[in-house]
Amino acid sequence: DDAVIHRLLVDASAFDRWAARWRSRLAEEARSPADAAAAMDHVNPVYIPRNHLVEDALTVATTGDLAPYERLLDVVTHPFDVRPGLDAYAEQAPPDRGPCRTFCGT
């Protein structure tokens, strides 16, 4: 549903150009769109250790509470399995968190 994506973007025209190329390429596939989507789901994780989540878990861990860290570790240990109640681990960082700067070895 392009309308859902358009609400998330500043410049929807760039997405529209990409989507047109992608749909054209998808039409050339010998498999159905559902099979192509399943193949993408197989290699693209639902959950990744986003910087703000790691930072939050580490901050709380320094107080002795390892529960958020252990929860994050459990989530990213099974990144392809969609599980109820884990939506926050699949979302982008909130805008108020600003850009995150990391360093080699982080």
PDB file as gemmi writes it, atoms N, CA and C in Angstrom:
CRYST1    1.000    1.000    1.000  90.00  90.00  90.00 P 1                      
ATOM      1  N   ASP A   1       0.846  -1.165   0.000  1.00  0.00           N  
ATOM      2  CA  ASP A   1       0.000   0.000   0.000  1.00  0.00           C  
ATOM      3  C   ASP A   1       0.898   1.237   0.000  1.00  0.00           C  
ATOM      4  N   ASP A   2       1.005   1.875  -1.134  1.00  0.00           N  
ATOM      5  CA  ASP A   2       1.892   3.031  -1.265  1.00  0.00           C  
ATOM      6  C   ASP A   2       1.501   4.179  -0.347  1.00  0.00           C  
ATOM      7  N   ALA A   3       0.215   4.310  -0.029  1.00  0.00           N  
ATOM      8  CA  ALA A   3      -0.222   5.412   0.826  1.00  0.00           C  
ATOM      9  C   ALA A   3       0.427   5.321   2.204  1.00  0.00           C  
ATOM     10  N   VAL A   4       0.575   4.125   2.720  1.00  0.00           N  
ATOM     11  CA  VAL A   4       1.213   3.935   4.021  1.00  0.00           C  
ATOM     12  C   VAL A   4       2.665   4.396   3.953  1.00  0.00           C  
ATOM     13  N   ILE A   5       3.353   4.024   2.911  1.00  0.00           N  
ATOM     14  CA  ILE A   5       4.757   4.403   2.749  1.00  0.00           C  
ATOM     15  C   ILE A   5       4.887   5.902   2.527  1.00  0.00           C  
ATOM     16  N   HIS A   6       4.003   6.479   1.738  1.00  0.00           N  
ATOM     17  CA  HIS A   6       4.063   7.924   1.470  1.00  0.00           C  
ATOM     18  C   HIS A   6       3.992   8.745   2.752  1.00  0.00           C  
ATOM     19  N   ARG A   7       3.230   8.270   3.735  1.00  0.00           N  
ATOM     20  CA  ARG A   7       3.116   9.008   4.997  1.00  0.00           C  
ATOM     21  C   ARG A   7       4.430   9.022   5.774  1.00  0.00           C  
ATOM     22  N   LEU A   8       5.311   8.084   5.469  1.00  0.00           N  
ATOM     23  CA  LEU A   8       6.575   7.983   6.193  1.00  0.00           C  
ATOM     24  C   LEU A   8       7.712   8.766   5.541  1.00  0.00           C  
ATOM     25  N   LEU A   9       7.491   9.245   4.327  1.00  0.00           N  
ATOM     26  CA  LEU A   9       8.577   9.841   3.551  1.00  0.00           C  
ATOM     27  C   LEU A   9       8.423  11.339   3.358  1.00  0.00           C  
ATOM     28  N   VAL A  10       9.553  12.001   3.290  1.00  0.00           N  
ATOM     29  CA  VAL A  10       9.562  13.432   2.978  1.00  0.00           C  
ATOM     30  C   VAL A  10       9.362  13.613   1.483  1.00  0.00           C  
ATOM     31  N   ASP A  11      10.034  12.794   0.684  1.00  0.00           N  
ATOM     32  CA  ASP A  11       9.968  12.895  -0.773  1.00  0.00           C  
ATOM     33  C   ASP A  11       9.421  11.588  -1.333  1.00  0.00           C  
ATOM     34  N   ALA A  12       8.128  11.489  -1.482  1.00  0.00           N  
ATOM     35  CA  ALA A  12       7.499  10.262  -1.975  1.00  0.00           C  
ATOM     36  C   ALA A  12       7.820  10.019  -3.440  1.00  0.00           C  
ATOM     37  N   SER A  13       8.181  11.032  -4.188  1.00  0.00           N  
ATOM     38  CA  SER A  13       8.468  10.841  -5.615  1.00  0.00           C  
ATOM     39  C   SER A  13       9.668   9.922  -5.816  1.00  0.00           C  
ATOM     40  N   ALA A  14      10.663  10.008  -4.948  1.00  0.00           N  
ATOM     41  CA  ALA A  14      11.814   9.109  -5.050  1.00  0.00           C  
ATOM     42  C   ALA A  14      11.377   7.661  -4.842  1.00  0.00           C  
ATOM     43  N   PHE A  15      10.513   7.455  -3.851  1.00  0.00           N  
ATOM     44  CA  PHE A  15       9.990   6.112  -3.630  1.00  0.00           C  
ATOM     45  C   PHE A  15       9.191   5.638  -4.839  1.00  0.00           C  
ATOM     46  N   ASP A  16       8.352   6.489  -5.380  1.00  0.00           N  
ATOM     47  CA  ASP A  16       7.518   6.105  -6.524  1.00  0.00           C  
ATOM     48  C   ASP A  16       8.363   5.655  -7.707  1.00  0.00           C  
ATOM     49  N   ARG A  17       9.473   6.365  -7.951  1.00  0.00           N  
ATOM     50  CA  ARG A  17      10.369   5.965  -9.057  1.00  0.00           C  
ATOM     51  C   ARG A  17      10.979   4.596  -8.775  1.00  0.00           C  
ATOM     52  N   TRP A  18      11.436   4.392  -7.538  1.00  0.00           N  
ATOM     53  CA  TRP A  18      12.013   3.103  -7.179  1.00  0.00           C  
ATOM     54  C   TRP A  18      10.955   2.003  -7.262  1.00  0.00           C  
ATOM     55  N   ALA A  19       9.764   2.248  -6.751  1.00  0.00           N  
ATOM     56  CA  ALA A  19       8.697   1.240  -6.730  1.00  0.00           C  
ATOM     57  C   ALA A  19       8.301   0.829  -8.137  1.00  0.00           C  
ATOM     58  N   ALA A  20       8.281   1.778  -9.054  1.00  0.00           N  
ATOM     59  CA  ALA A  20       7.942   1.448 -10.448  1.00  0.00           C  
ATOM     60  C   ALA A  20       8.986   0.492 -11.028  1.00  0.00           C  
ATOM     61  N   ARG A  21      10.268   0.773 -10.766  1.00  0.00           N  
ATOM     62  CA  ARG A  21      11.330  -0.131 -11.252  1.00  0.00           C  
ATOM     63  C   ARG A  21      11.225  -1.497 -10.579  1.00  0.00           C  
ATOM     64  N   TRP A  22      10.945  -1.495  -9.281  1.00  0.00           N  
ATOM     65  CA  TRP A  22      10.855  -2.747  -8.538  1.00  0.00           C  
ATOM     66  C   TRP A  22       9.678  -3.590  -9.034  1.00  0.00           C  
ATOM     67  N   ARG A  23       8.532  -2.960  -9.249  1.00  0.00           N  
ATOM     68  CA  ARG A  23       7.360  -3.708  -9.730  1.00  0.00           C  
ATOM     69  C   ARG A  23       7.593  -4.249 -11.139  1.00  0.00           C  
ATOM     70  N   SER A  24       8.279  -3.485 -11.964  1.00  0.00           N  
ATOM     71  CA  SER A  24       8.612  -3.951 -13.302  1.00  0.00           C  
ATOM     72  C   SER A  24       9.525  -5.176 -13.219  1.00  0.00           C  
ATOM     73  N   ARG A  25      10.510  -5.103 -12.347  1.00  0.00           N  
ATOM     74  CA  ARG A  25      11.434  -6.232 -12.174  1.00  0.00           C  
ATOM     75  C   ARG A  25      10.709  -7.440 -11.593  1.00  0.00           C  
ATOM     76  N   LEU A  26       9.818  -7.208 -10.664  1.00  0.00           N  
ATOM     77  CA  LEU A  26       9.060  -8.292 -10.052  1.00  0.00           C  
ATOM     78  C   LEU A  26       8.189  -9.000 -11.088  1.00  0.00           C  
ATOM     79  N   ALA A  27       7.664  -8.241 -12.038  1.00  0.00           N  
ATOM     80  CA  ALA A  27       6.822  -8.835 -13.085  1.00  0.00           C  
ATOM     81  C   ALA A  27       7.621  -9.792 -13.969  1.00  0.00           C  
ATOM     82  N   GLU A  28       8.927  -9.631 -14.019  1.00  0.00           N  
ATOM     83  CA  GLU A  28       9.782 -10.509 -14.819  1.00  0.00           C  
ATOM     84  C   GLU A  28      10.124 -11.816 -14.114  1.00  0.00           C  
ATOM     85  N   GLU A  29       9.840 -11.887 -12.829  1.00  0.00           N  
ATOM     86  CA  GLU A  29      10.165 -13.078 -12.034  1.00  0.00           C  
ATOM     87  C   GLU A  29       9.315 -14.274 -12.473  1.00  0.00           C  
ATOM     88  N   ALA A  30       9.901 -15.435 -12.339  1.00  0.00           N  
ATOM     89  CA  ALA A  30       9.173 -16.668 -12.648  1.00  0.00           C  
ATOM     90  C   ALA A  30       8.375 -17.139 -11.433  1.00  0.00           C  
ATOM     91  N   ARG A  31       8.440 -16.397 -10.364  1.00  0.00           N  
ATOM     92  CA  ARG A  31       7.705 -16.764  -9.151  1.00  0.00           C  
ATOM     93  C   ARG A  31       6.676 -15.692  -8.830  1.00  0.00           C  
ATOM     94  N   SER A  32       5.744 -16.056  -7.994  1.00  0.00           N  
ATOM     95  CA  SER A  32       4.674 -15.133  -7.625  1.00  0.00           C  
ATOM     96  C   SER A  32       5.210 -14.041  -6.696  1.00  0.00           C  
ATOM     97  N   PRO A  33       4.504 -12.918  -6.607  1.00  0.00           N  
ATOM     98  CA  PRO A  33       4.919 -11.889  -5.643  1.00  0.00           C  
ATOM     99  C   PRO A  33       4.973 -12.418  -4.206  1.00  0.00           C  
ATOM    100  N   ALA A  34       4.071 -13.314  -3.871  1.00  0.00           N  
ATOM    101  CA  ALA A  34       4.078 -13.890  -2.518  1.00  0.00           C  
ATOM    102  C   ALA A  34       5.349 -14.701  -2.276  1.00  0.00           C  
ATOM    103  N   ASP A  35       5.782 -15.456  -3.293  1.00  0.00           N  
ATOM    104  CA  ASP A  35       7.015 -16.232  -3.151  1.00  0.00           C  
ATOM    105  C   ASP A  35       8.234 -15.321  -3.071  1.00  0.00           C  
ATOM    106  N   ALA A  36       8.223 -14.238  -3.841  1.00  0.00           N  
ATOM    107  CA  ALA A  36       9.321 -13.272  -3.782  1.00  0.00           C  
ATOM    108  C   ALA A  36       9.367 -12.623  -2.402  1.00  0.00           C  
ATOM    109  N   ALA A  37       8.208 -12.274  -1.853  1.00  0.00           N  
ATOM    110  CA  ALA A  37       8.148 -11.672  -0.517  1.00  0.00           C  
ATOM    111  C   ALA A  37       8.656 -12.653   0.532  1.00  0.00           C  
ATOM    112  N   ALA A  38       8.294 -13.919   0.400  1.00  0.00           N  
ATOM    113  CA  ALA A  38       8.760 -14.934   1.354  1.00  0.00           C  
ATOM    114  C   ALA A  38      10.280 -15.069   1.282  1.00  0.00           C  
ATOM    115  N   ALA A  39      10.839 -14.997   0.089  1.00  0.00           N  
ATOM    116  CA  ALA A  39      12.297 -15.071  -0.069  1.00  0.00           C  
ATOM    117  C   ALA A  39      12.970 -13.877   0.598  1.00  0.00           C  
ATOM    118  N   MET A  40      12.377 -12.685   0.461  1.00  0.00           N  
ATOM    119  CA  MET A  40      12.939 -11.501   1.109  1.00  0.00           C  
ATOM    120  C   MET A  40      12.838 -11.613   2.625  1.00  0.00           C  
ATOM    121  N   ASP A  41      11.716 -12.121   3.115  1.00  0.00           N  
ATOM    122  CA  ASP A  41      11.539 -12.289   4.559  1.00  0.00           C  
ATOM    123  C   ASP A  41      12.573 -13.252   5.133  1.00  0.00           C  
ATOM    124  N   HIS A  42      13.000 -14.200   4.313  1.00  0.00           N  
ATOM    125  CA  HIS A  42      13.957 -15.210   4.749  1.00  0.00           C  
ATOM    126  C   HIS A  42      15.347 -14.622   4.989  1.00  0.00           C  
ATOM    127  N   VAL A  43      15.676 -13.535   4.302  1.00  0.00           N  
ATOM    128  CA  VAL A  43      17.023 -12.966   4.407  1.00  0.00           C  
ATOM    129  C   VAL A  43      17.065 -11.567   5.043  1.00  0.00           C  
ATOM    130  N   ASN A  44      15.914 -10.959   5.275  1.00  0.00           N  
ATOM    131  CA  ASN A  44      15.856  -9.637   5.891  1.00  0.00           C  
ATOM    132  C   ASN A  44      15.260  -9.763   7.292  1.00  0.00           C  
ATOM    133  N   PRO A  45      16.054  -9.511   8.317  1.00  0.00           N  
ATOM    134  CA  PRO A  45      15.549  -9.679   9.678  1.00  0.00           C  
ATOM    135  C   PRO A  45      14.460  -8.669  10.032  1.00  0.00           C  
ATOM    136  N   VAL A  46      13.561  -9.091  10.872  1.00  0.00           N  
ATOM    137  CA  VAL A  46      12.512  -8.212  11.392  1.00  0.00           C  
ATOM    138  C   VAL A  46      13.106  -7.331  12.482  1.00  0.00           C  
ATOM    139  N   TYR A  47      13.952  -7.931  13.312  1.00  0.00           N  
ATOM    140  CA  TYR A  47      14.521  -7.233  14.459  1.00  0.00           C  
ATOM    141  C   TYR A  47      16.034  -7.104  14.290  1.00  0.00           C  
ATOM    142  N   ILE A  48      16.527  -5.890  14.476  1.00  0.00           N  
ATOM    143  CA  ILE A  48      17.968  -5.654  14.460  1.00  0.00           C  
ATOM    144  C   ILE A  48      18.314  -4.854  15.712  1.00  0.00           C  
ATOM    145  N   PRO A  49      19.543  -4.961  16.190  1.00  0.00           N  
ATOM    146  CA  PRO A  49      19.917  -4.232  17.404  1.00  0.00           C  
ATOM    147  C   PRO A  49      20.166  -2.749  17.104  1.00  0.00           C  
ATOM    148  N   ARG A  50      19.098  -2.003  17.014  1.00  0.00           N  
ATOM    149  CA  ARG A  50      19.223  -0.573  16.717  1.00  0.00           C  
ATOM    150  C   ARG A  50      19.954   0.135  17.860  1.00  0.00           C  
ATOM    151  N   ASN A  51      20.694   1.158  17.478  1.00  0.00           N  
ATOM    152  CA  ASN A  51      21.554   1.851  18.437  1.00  0.00           C  
ATOM    153  C   ASN A  51      20.812   2.329  19.684  1.00  0.00           C  
ATOM    154  N   HIS A  52      19.621   2.896  19.501  1.00  0.00           N  
ATOM    155  CA  HIS A  52      18.916   3.424  20.669  1.00  0.00           C  
ATOM    156  C   HIS A  52      18.490   2.315  21.624  1.00  0.00           C  
ATOM    157  N   LEU A  53      18.190   1.139  21.080  1.00  0.00           N  
ATOM    158  CA  LEU A  53      17.802   0.017  21.938  1.00  0.00           C  
ATOM    159  C   LEU A  53      19.010  -0.522  22.704  1.00  0.00           C  
ATOM    160  N   VAL A  54      20.135  -0.616  22.009  1.00  0.00           N  
ATOM    161  CA  VAL A  54      21.360  -1.076  22.669  1.00  0.00           C  
ATOM    162  C   VAL A  54      21.768  -0.084  23.749  1.00  0.00           C  
ATOM    163  N   GLU A  55      21.740   1.197  23.416  1.00  0.00           N  
ATOM    164  CA  GLU A  55      22.110   2.226  24.383  1.00  0.00           C  
ATOM    165  C   GLU A  55      21.227   2.163  25.629  1.00  0.00           C  
ATOM    166  N   ASP A  56      19.919   2.028  25.428  1.00  0.00           N  
ATOM    167  CA  ASP A  56      18.997   1.949  26.562  1.00  0.00           C  
ATOM    168  C   ASP A  56      19.288   0.724  27.433  1.00  0.00           C  
ATOM    169  N   ALA A  57      19.498  -0.411  26.789  1.00  0.00           N  
ATOM    170  CA  ALA A  57      19.753  -1.644  27.543  1.00  0.00           C  
ATOM    171  C   ALA A  57      21.057  -1.541  28.328  1.00  0.00           C  
ATOM    172  N   LEU A  58      22.083  -0.951  27.726  1.00  0.00           N  
ATOM    173  CA  LEU A  58      23.363  -0.817  28.419  1.00  0.00           C  
ATOM    174  C   LEU A  58      23.280   0.183  29.564  1.00  0.00           C  
ATOM    175  N   THR A  59      22.546   1.261  29.371  1.00  0.00           N  
ATOM    176  CA  THR A  59      22.385   2.264  30.430  1.00  0.00           C  
ATOM    177  C   THR A  59      21.730   1.642  31.654  1.00  0.00           C  
ATOM    178  N   VAL A  60      20.667   0.892  31.445  1.00  0.00           N  
ATOM    179  CA  VAL A  60      19.978   0.243  32.563  1.00  0.00           C  
ATOM    180  C   VAL A  60      20.853  -0.852  33.171  1.00  0.00           C  
ATOM    181  N   ALA A  61      21.616  -1.561  32.333  1.00  0.00           N  
ATOM    182  CA  ALA A  61      22.480  -2.633  32.837  1.00  0.00           C  
ATOM    183  C   ALA A  61      23.531  -2.099  33.801  1.00  0.00           C  
ATOM    184  N   THR A  62      23.986  -0.864  33.596  1.00  0.00           N  
ATOM    185  CA  THR A  62      24.991  -0.302  34.504  1.00  0.00           C  
ATOM    186  C   THR A  62      24.437  -0.063  35.903  1.00  0.00           C  
ATOM    187  N   THR A  63      23.120  -0.088  36.041  1.00  0.00           N  
ATOM    188  CA  THR A  63      22.504   0.042  37.367  1.00  0.00           C  
ATOM    189  C   THR A  63      22.294  -1.320  38.020  1.00  0.00           C  
ATOM    190  N   GLY A  64      22.621  -2.374  37.260  1.00  0.00           N  
ATOM    191  CA  GLY A  64      22.458  -3.726  37.793  1.00  0.00           C  
ATOM    192  C   GLY A  64      21.243  -4.459  37.270  1.00  0.00           C  
ATOM    193  N   ASP A  65      20.401  -3.780  36.503  1.00  0.00           N  
ATOM    194  CA  ASP A  65      19.202  -4.409  35.941  1.00  0.00           C  
ATOM    195  C   ASP A  65      19.522  -4.927  34.540  1.00  0.00           C  
ATOM    196  N   LEU A  66      19.712  -6.225  34.419  1.00  0.00           N  
ATOM    197  CA  LEU A  66      20.066  -6.828  33.137  1.00  0.00           C  
ATOM    198  C   LEU A  66      18.859  -7.258  32.315  1.00  0.00           C  
ATOM    199  N   ALA A  67      17.650  -7.083  32.844  1.00  0.00           N  
ATOM    200  CA  ALA A  67      16.444  -7.549  32.144  1.00  0.00           C  
ATOM    201  C   ALA A  67      16.294  -6.944  30.741  1.00  0.00           C  
ATOM    202  N   PRO A  68      16.426  -5.614  30.559  1.00  0.00           N  
ATOM    203  CA  PRO A  68      16.302  -5.063  29.200  1.00  0.00           C  
ATOM    204  C   PRO A  68      17.379  -5.606  28.245  1.00  0.00           C  
ATOM    205  N   TYR A  69      18.581  -5.782  28.748  1.00  0.00           N  
ATOM    206  CA  TYR A  69      19.653  -6.351  27.930  1.00  0.00           C  
ATOM    207  C   TYR A  69      19.316  -7.786  27.524  1.00  0.00           C  
ATOM    208  N   GLU A  70      18.873  -8.576  28.488  1.00  0.00           N  
ATOM    209  CA  GLU A  70      18.536  -9.967  28.198  1.00  0.00           C  
ATOM    210  C   GLU A  70      17.367 -10.064  27.220  1.00  0.00           C  
ATOM    211  N   ARG A  71      16.409  -9.164  27.353  1.00  0.00           N  
ATOM    212  CA  ARG A  71      15.264  -9.136  26.430  1.00  0.00           C  
ATOM    213  C   ARG A  71      15.737  -8.794  25.021  1.00  0.00           C  
ATOM    214  N   LEU A  72      16.571  -7.756  24.897  1.00  0.00           N  
ATOM    215  CA  LEU A  72      17.104  -7.374  23.585  1.00  0.00           C  
ATOM    216  C   LEU A  72      17.915  -8.513  22.988  1.00  0.00           C  
ATOM    217  N   LEU A  73      18.720  -9.157  23.790  1.00  0.00           N  
ATOM    218  CA  LEU A  73      19.516 -10.281  23.308  1.00  0.00           C  
ATOM    219  C   LEU A  73      18.618 -11.403  22.799  1.00  0.00           C  
ATOM    220  N   ASP A  74      17.552 -11.704  23.528  1.00  0.00           N  
ATOM    221  CA  ASP A  74      16.607 -12.734  23.087  1.00  0.00           C  
ATOM    222  C   ASP A  74      15.976 -12.355  21.754  1.00  0.00           C  
ATOM    223  N   VAL A  75      15.584 -11.093  21.627  1.00  0.00           N  
ATOM    224  CA  VAL A  75      14.919 -10.636  20.399  1.00  0.00           C  
ATOM    225  C   VAL A  75      15.851 -10.764  19.203  1.00  0.00           C  
ATOM    226  N   VAL A  76      17.079 -10.262  19.321  1.00  0.00           N  
ATOM    227  CA  VAL A  76      17.987 -10.265  18.166  1.00  0.00           C  
ATOM    228  C   VAL A  76      18.642 -11.618  17.925  1.00  0.00           C  
ATOM    229  N   THR A  77      18.486 -12.541  18.864  1.00  0.00           N  
ATOM    230  CA  THR A  77      18.989 -13.897  18.650  1.00  0.00           C  
ATOM    231  C   THR A  77      18.090 -14.657  17.671  1.00  0.00           C  
ATOM    232  N   HIS A  78      16.851 -14.221  17.563  1.00  0.00           N  
ATOM    233  CA  HIS A  78      15.887 -14.821  16.634  1.00  0.00           C  
ATOM    234  C   HIS A  78      15.303 -13.707  15.757  1.00  0.00           C  
ATOM    235  N   PRO A  79      16.135 -13.093  14.917  1.00  0.00           N  
ATOM    236  CA  PRO A  79      15.716 -11.876  14.213  1.00  0.00           C  
ATOM    237  C   PRO A  79      14.685 -12.075  13.109  1.00  0.00           C  
ATOM    238  N   PHE A  80      14.495 -13.283  12.650  1.00  0.00           N  
ATOM    239  CA  PHE A  80      13.566 -13.522  11.545  1.00  0.00           C  
ATOM    240  C   PHE A  80      12.192 -13.966  12.001  1.00  0.00           C  
ATOM    241  N   ASP A  81      12.048 -14.253  13.293  1.00  0.00           N  
ATOM    242  CA  ASP A  81      10.787 -14.759  13.829  1.00  0.00           C  
ATOM    243  C   ASP A  81       9.918 -13.610  14.328  1.00  0.00           C  
ATOM    244  N   VAL A  82       8.841 -13.326  13.620  1.00  0.00           N  
ATOM    245  CA  VAL A  82       7.909 -12.290  14.068  1.00  0.00           C  
ATOM    246  C   VAL A  82       7.206 -12.813  15.311  1.00  0.00           C  
ATOM    247  N   ARG A  83       7.299 -12.029  16.395  1.00  0.00           N  
ATOM    248  CA  ARG A  83       6.693 -12.452  17.650  1.00  0.00           C  
ATOM    249  C   ARG A  83       5.830 -11.323  18.208  1.00  0.00           C  
ATOM    250  N   PRO A  84       4.663 -11.676  18.741  1.00  0.00           N  
ATOM    251  CA  PRO A  84       3.778 -10.656  19.314  1.00  0.00           C  
ATOM    252  C   PRO A  84       4.455  -9.916  20.461  1.00  0.00           C  
ATOM    253  N   GLY A  85       4.149  -8.627  20.554  1.00  0.00           N  
ATOM    254  CA  GLY A  85       4.647  -7.823  21.652  1.00  0.00           C  
ATOM    255  C   GLY A  85       6.034  -7.243  21.447  1.00  0.00           C  
ATOM    256  N   LEU A  86       6.631  -7.478  20.280  1.00  0.00           N  
ATOM    257  CA  LEU A  86       7.988  -7.000  20.038  1.00  0.00           C  
ATOM    258  C   LEU A  86       8.042  -5.889  18.994  1.00  0.00           C  
ATOM    259  N   ASP A  87       6.932  -5.235  18.750  1.00  0.00           N  
ATOM    260  CA  ASP A  87       6.882  -4.192  17.720  1.00  0.00           C  
ATOM    261  C   ASP A  87       7.935  -3.109  17.931  1.00  0.00           C  
ATOM    262  N   ALA A  88       8.192  -2.733  19.160  1.00  0.00           N  
ATOM    263  CA  ALA A  88       9.154  -1.667  19.438  1.00  0.00           C  
ATOM    264  C   ALA A  88      10.554  -2.018  18.953  1.00  0.00           C  
ATOM    265  N   TYR A  89      10.856  -3.296  18.871  1.00  0.00           N  
ATOM    266  CA  TYR A  89      12.180  -3.731  18.419  1.00  0.00           C  
ATOM    267  C   TYR A  89      12.308  -3.730  16.892  1.00  0.00           C  
ATOM    268  N   ALA A  90      11.200  -3.531  16.199  1.00  0.00           N  
ATOM    269  CA  ALA A  90      11.213  -3.515  14.734  1.00  0.00           C  
ATOM    270  C   ALA A  90      11.074  -2.105  14.179  1.00  0.00           C  
ATOM    271  N   GLU A  91      10.857  -1.145  15.053  1.00  0.00           N  
ATOM    272  CA  GLU A  91      10.618   0.230  14.600  1.00  0.00           C  
ATOM    273  C   GLU A  91      11.901   1.041  14.568  1.00  0.00           C  
ATOM    274  N   GLN A  92      11.850   2.140  13.816  1.00  0.00           N  
ATOM    275  CA  GLN A  92      12.969   3.066  13.783  1.00  0.00           C  
ATOM    276  C   GLN A  92      13.071   3.796  15.110  1.00  0.00           C  
ATOM    277  N   ALA A  93      14.197   4.423  15.314  1.00  0.00           N  
ATOM    278  CA  ALA A  93      14.383   5.219  16.528  1.00  0.00           C  
ATOM    279  C   ALA A  93      13.399   6.378  16.525  1.00  0.00           C  
ATOM    280  N   PRO A  94      12.892   6.739  17.690  1.00  0.00           N  
ATOM    281  CA  PRO A  94      12.014   7.910  17.761  1.00  0.00           C  
ATOM    282  C   PRO A  94      12.776   9.157  17.298  1.00  0.00           C  
ATOM    283  N   PRO A  95      12.094  10.085  16.640  1.00  0.00           N  
ATOM    284  CA  PRO A  95      12.779  11.279  16.129  1.00  0.00           C  
ATOM    285  C   PRO A  95      13.487  12.090  17.211  1.00  0.00           C  
ATOM    286  N   ASP A  96      12.969  12.049  18.429  1.00  0.00           N  
ATOM    287  CA  ASP A  96      13.598  12.838  19.493  1.00  0.00           C  
ATOM    288  C   ASP A  96      14.922  12.252  19.968  1.00  0.00           C  
ATOM    289  N   ARG A  97      15.270  11.052  19.504  1.00  0.00           N  
ATOM    290  CA  ARG A  97      16.543  10.447  19.886  1.00  0.00           C  
ATOM    291  C   ARG A  97      17.696  11.013  19.060  1.00  0.00           C  
ATOM    292  N   GLY A  98      17.371  11.652  17.941  1.00  0.00           N  
ATOM    293  CA  GLY A  98      18.401  12.268  17.115  1.00  0.00           C  
ATOM    294  C   GLY A  98      19.330  11.243  16.490  1.00  0.00           C  
ATOM    295  N   PRO A  99      20.315  11.713  15.739  1.00  0.00           N  
ATOM    296  CA  PRO A  99      21.258  10.780  15.115  1.00  0.00           C  
ATOM    297  C   PRO A  99      22.160  10.149  16.176  1.00  0.00           C  
ATOM    298  N   CYS A 100      22.586   8.951  15.897  1.00  0.00           N  
ATOM    299  CA  CYS A 100      23.461   8.222  16.825  1.00  0.00           C  
ATOM    300  C   CYS A 100      24.834   8.094  16.188  1.00  0.00           C  
ATOM    301  N   ARG A 101      25.861   8.345  16.969  1.00  0.00           N  
ATOM    302  CA  ARG A 101      27.223   8.216  16.474  1.00  0.00           C  
ATOM    303  C   ARG A 101      27.865   7.046  17.199  1.00  0.00           C  
ATOM    304  N   THR A 102      28.385   6.105  16.436  1.00  0.00           N  
ATOM    305  CA  THR A 102      29.059   4.955  17.039  1.00  0.00           C  
ATOM    306  C   THR A 102      30.497   4.944  16.559  1.00  0.00           C  
ATOM    307  N   PHE A 103      31.287   4.110  17.196  1.00  0.00           N  
ATOM    308  CA  PHE A 103      32.704   4.034  16.890  1.00  0.00           C  
ATOM    309  C   PHE A 103      33.088   2.586  16.647  1.00  0.00           C  
ATOM    310  N   CYS A 104      34.145   2.384  15.933  1.00  0.00           N  
ATOM    311  CA  CYS A 104      34.645   1.047  15.646  1.00  0.00           C  
ATOM    312  C   CYS A 104      34.788   0.282  16.959  1.00  0.00           C  
ATOM    313  N   GLY A 105      34.267  -0.911  16.988  1.00  0.00           N  
ATOM    314  CA  GLY A 105      34.343  -1.727  18.189  1.00  0.00           C  
ATOM    315  C   GLY A 105      33.154  -1.563  19.109  1.00  0.00           C  
ATOM    316  N   THR A 106      32.218  -0.701  18.740  1.00  0.00           N  
ATOM    317  CA  THR A 106      31.037  -0.498  19.571  1.00  0.00           C  
ATOM    318  C   THR A 106      30.109  -1.671  19.452  1.00  0.00           C  
TER     319      THR A 106                                                      
END                                                                             
